[in-house]
Each structure stands twice: as structure tokens, then as C-alpha cells.
Amino acid sequence: MPAPIQVSVLMTVFNTKLFYIKRAIDSLMSQDFQAFELIIIDDGSLGVNCEALMHYVEKYEDKVTYIRHSNRGQGESINRWVSSSSGKFITILDSDDEYKPNHLSSCLREIVNYDLICSNTETIVDSADDYYIPDKNDTTKLIHLDEAVLFGTLFGRREVFEKLNFRSGFAADAAFYEQAKSQFRVQKVNLRTYVYHRNIPGSICATIKKSNLTNS
């Protein structure tokens, strides 16, 4: 009999290359903690990608739920499907990132005295400039990634995600974390077990940064 689900992992997908999605899924399936479920939310992807993805996750169907709806953005997609998850804890895996094998177990150790944590990342970059992203308070300025809050590193108790909603747009992850500070026990920890692929050209951070450089 399988162990009860302790952690629900939510992953939104929108036209992400299948190679990246497979990498993300495989990193989750390789965790040293296995009492989890994965809910994949296809946010209105176009083309044949969704069919290929559904075929790929068939081998993990005891752990994976695949959902598809019209495009509405990452934040709203997560808000909508939190109620369909089963875990005592909820976290996020961006479809173009990955976990180190001890990510979930490390988060579970860190969360003991808190309701919500986020963490720093092991960041994959093409150049040192990629360590800097637009400041949520002034997108014309840059901050180091270690000063930011990233969607994928959020890990918290179910009640946090049930009570709070992600907003739309840039820095929705940071806004969620700041909102949680006034109501829950929160902490940023230095795990670096989440692998953030900062060198993805089409990311929101990369687009805003490029736009600011072009207009400056």
C-alpha cells in the first residue's frame, strides 16, 4: 500500500519544450522522499506538446495528475488547483527547472518551525549578469537572485496556500511571500537544492531585463 501523500507538487506548463518538462519531472521522480503527488497544469499550451507530455507521464500515472485549461497565467493556475491537491504541504516546480535528489526531504526538515519557507537556488547561468534580475519594486534596477523570492522555492503548509492567492504578473512569488509574512511564520533558508535554470531566453525576468536594457 503506497504511503499517504505528504507533499503536493504543482507544475504549470505553457508551451515549454518537452525536454525541459521531462527533466523537471524526472528530477522529482528521483527524490529520496517519495510520498508526493505531482499535479501538472497545462495552461493552454498550443501544438502537439500536450499530447507528447501526456504520453510521457503515463509511466508515472500513480503519482501524476494532468489537468488542462485555457491560458490564465501561472499564479491563477496554481490558485485554482490548490484545492485539488492532497498533501499536507504544497510546493511548486517550474517546468524548466529541476530539483536535486534531496530537495523535498530538505524542505521538510526546514519547515518544522515555520509555515512557509523559500530558499536560495543553485543557479545555472550563461554569464555572471544572469545572477541579476529586475527589482520587483523598480524593474529598471537589478538585484542579485539571492535577494529575490522564486516561485519554485516556495514550500509551505497547506493552509498558507488555501488562505492566500497568487496575483498575476511579475514578482507574484515575492508578493505572495510578503503577504504571508503578516499572517504566518515564514523564513528564507539557504538550501540550494532547487536548480534554477536562469539561462532560459524566454523567461519573464529575461524579457523584462532585455526590454529595460533596450530602452535605457
C-alpha positions as CSV (number, residue, x, y, z in Angstrom):
1,M,0.0,0.0,0.0
2,P,1.5,3.4,-1.0
3,A,2.4,5.9,1.7
4,P,-0.1,8.7,2.2
5,I,0.7,11.8,0.2
6,Q,2.6,14.4,2.3
7,V,3.7,16.9,-0.4
8,S,1.7,18.1,-3.4
9,V,4.0,19.5,-6.2
10,L,2.2,21.9,-8.6
11,M,3.8,22.5,-12.0
12,T,2.3,24.8,-14.6
13,V,3.2,24.3,-18.3
14,F,2.8,26.8,-21.1
15,N,4.5,25.9,-24.4
16,T,7.5,24.7,-22.5
17,K,9.9,22.5,-24.5
18,L,9.2,18.8,-23.8
19,F,12.9,18.3,-23.0
20,Y,12.7,20.8,-20.1
21,I,9.5,19.3,-18.8
22,K,10.9,15.8,-18.8
23,R,14.0,17.0,-17.0
24,A,11.8,18.6,-14.3
25,I,9.6,15.5,-13.9
26,D,12.5,13.1,-13.8
27,S,14.2,15.2,-11.1
28,L,11.0,14.9,-9.0
29,M,10.7,11.2,-9.5
30,S,14.3,10.8,-8.3
31,Q,13.7,12.3,-4.9
32,D,14.9,10.5,-1.8
33,F,11.4,11.3,-0.3
34,Q,8.6,9.7,-2.3
35,A,5.4,10.4,-0.5
36,F,4.4,13.1,-3.0
37,E,2.0,13.8,-5.9
38,L,2.6,15.9,-9.0
39,I,-0.2,18.0,-10.5
40,I,0.7,19.2,-13.9
41,I,-1.4,22.2,-15.0
42,D,-1.3,22.7,-18.8
43,D,-2.1,26.4,-19.0
44,G,-3.4,26.3,-22.6
45,S,-0.3,25.1,-24.4
46,L,-0.5,25.1,-28.2
47,G,0.6,22.5,-30.7
48,V,1.4,18.8,-30.1
49,N,3.4,19.3,-26.9
50,C,0.5,18.4,-24.6
51,E,-0.1,15.0,-26.3
52,A,3.6,14.1,-26.1
53,L,3.6,15.2,-22.4
54,M,0.5,13.1,-21.6
55,H,2.2,10.1,-23.2
56,Y,5.4,10.7,-21.2
57,V,3.7,10.8,-17.8
58,E,1.8,7.6,-18.3
59,K,4.7,5.7,-16.7
60,Y,4.2,7.8,-13.6
61,E,0.4,7.8,-13.6
62,D,0.2,6.5,-10.0
63,K,1.8,9.9,-8.9
64,V,0.8,12.3,-11.6
65,T,-2.5,14.2,-12.4
66,Y,-2.6,16.0,-15.7
67,I,-5.0,19.0,-16.0
68,R,-5.5,21.3,-18.9
69,H,-7.4,24.6,-19.1
70,S,-7.4,27.8,-21.1
71,N,-4.5,30.2,-20.6
72,R,-4.7,32.3,-17.4
73,G,-1.1,32.5,-16.1
74,Q,1.0,30.7,-13.5
75,G,-0.4,32.4,-10.4
76,E,-4.1,31.9,-11.3
77,S,-3.5,28.4,-12.4
78,I,-1.9,27.5,-9.0
79,N,-4.7,29.3,-7.1
80,R,-7.3,27.3,-9.0
81,W,-5.9,23.8,-8.4
82,V,-4.6,24.0,-4.8
83,S,-8.0,22.7,-3.7
84,S,-7.5,19.6,-5.9
85,S,-4.2,18.7,-4.2
86,S,-4.0,16.2,-1.3
87,G,-0.7,17.0,0.5
88,K,-0.2,18.4,4.0
89,F,2.5,20.5,2.3
90,I,2.4,22.3,-1.1
91,T,5.3,23.4,-3.3
92,I,5.9,24.4,-6.9
93,L,8.3,23.1,-9.6
94,D,8.7,25.4,-12.6
95,S,8.6,23.3,-15.8
96,D,12.0,24.4,-17.0
97,D,13.8,23.9,-13.6
98,E,14.7,20.8,-11.6
99,Y,15.2,19.5,-8.0
100,K,18.3,18.0,-6.6
101,P,17.5,14.5,-5.2
102,N,17.2,15.7,-1.6
103,H,15.1,18.8,-2.2
104,L,11.8,17.7,-0.8
105,S,13.4,15.9,2.2
106,S,15.5,19.0,2.9
107,C,12.4,21.3,2.8
108,L,10.5,19.0,5.1
109,R,13.3,19.3,7.7
110,E,13.4,23.1,7.4
111,I,9.7,23.7,7.6
112,V,9.3,22.1,11.1
113,N,9.2,25.5,12.9
114,Y,7.6,27.5,10.1
115,D,4.5,27.7,7.9
116,L,6.2,28.8,4.7
117,I,9.8,28.8,3.5
118,C,11.6,29.9,0.4
119,S,15.3,29.3,-0.4
120,N,18.2,30.3,-2.4
121,T,19.0,28.3,-5.5
122,E,21.7,26.6,-7.4
123,T,21.5,28.8,-10.5
124,I,22.6,27.8,-14.0
125,V,23.7,30.8,-15.9
126,D,25.4,31.7,-19.2
127,S,27.2,34.7,-17.7
128,A,27.6,36.5,-14.4
129,D,25.0,39.0,-15.5
130,D,22.3,36.3,-15.2
131,Y,22.6,36.3,-11.4
132,Y,20.9,39.7,-11.5
133,I,17.2,40.2,-12.2
134,P,14.8,43.2,-12.2
135,D,13.9,44.5,-8.7
136,K,10.2,43.9,-8.0
137,N,9.9,47.5,-6.6
138,D,11.7,49.1,-9.6
139,T,12.2,47.0,-12.6
140,T,14.8,49.4,-14.0
141,K,17.1,48.3,-11.2
142,L,18.7,44.9,-10.7
143,I,19.1,42.8,-7.6
144,H,21.0,39.5,-7.0
145,L,18.9,36.4,-7.2
146,D,19.8,35.6,-3.5
147,E,17.7,38.7,-2.6
148,A,14.7,37.5,-4.5
149,V,11.9,35.0,-3.9
150,L,11.3,32.5,-6.6
151,F,8.1,30.5,-7.2
152,G,9.8,27.1,-7.3
153,T,11.4,27.5,-3.9
154,L,8.2,28.2,-2.0
155,F,7.3,25.3,0.3
156,G,4.6,25.6,2.8
157,R,1.8,24.2,4.8
158,R,-1.5,23.6,3.0
159,E,-3.3,26.3,5.0
160,V,-1.0,29.0,3.6
161,F,-1.9,28.2,0.0
162,E,-5.5,27.8,0.8
163,K,-5.8,31.2,2.5
164,L,-3.6,33.3,0.2
165,N,-3.7,33.7,-3.5
166,F,-1.0,34.5,-6.1
167,R,-1.6,37.7,-8.0
168,S,-0.9,37.9,-11.8
169,G,2.2,39.4,-13.4
170,F,5.8,39.9,-12.5
171,A,7.0,39.1,-8.9
172,A,3.8,37.3,-7.9
173,D,6.0,34.9,-5.9
174,A,7.6,37.7,-3.9
175,A,4.2,39.3,-3.3
176,F,2.8,36.0,-2.0
177,Y,5.7,35.7,0.4
178,E,5.4,39.2,1.7
179,Q,1.7,38.7,2.2
180,A,2.4,35.5,4.2
181,K,4.7,37.4,6.5
182,S,1.9,39.2,8.2
183,Q,-0.1,36.0,8.9
184,F,2.2,33.1,9.1
185,R,5.7,32.0,10.3
186,V,7.9,32.4,7.3
187,Q,11.7,32.1,6.7
188,K,14.2,32.2,3.9
189,V,16.6,29.3,4.1
190,N,19.9,28.6,2.4
191,L,19.3,25.1,0.9
192,R,20.3,25.5,-2.7
193,T,18.6,22.2,-3.5
194,Y,16.4,23.8,-6.2
195,V,18.2,24.1,-9.5
196,Y,17.1,27.3,-11.3
197,H,17.9,27.5,-15.0
198,R,18.3,31.2,-15.3
199,N,19.6,30.9,-18.9
200,I,16.2,30.3,-20.5
201,P,15.8,33.1,-23.0
202,G,12.0,33.4,-22.9
203,S,11.6,33.8,-19.2
204,I,9.7,36.8,-17.8
205,C,12.8,38.0,-15.9
206,A,14.9,37.8,-19.1
207,T,12.3,39.6,-21.2
208,I,11.9,42.5,-18.7
209,K,15.7,42.8,-18.3
210,K,16.2,42.9,-22.0
211,S,13.5,45.4,-22.5
212,N,15.0,47.7,-19.9
213,L,18.4,47.5,-21.4
214,T,17.0,48.2,-24.9
215,N,15.1,51.3,-23.6
216,S,17.9,52.7,-21.4
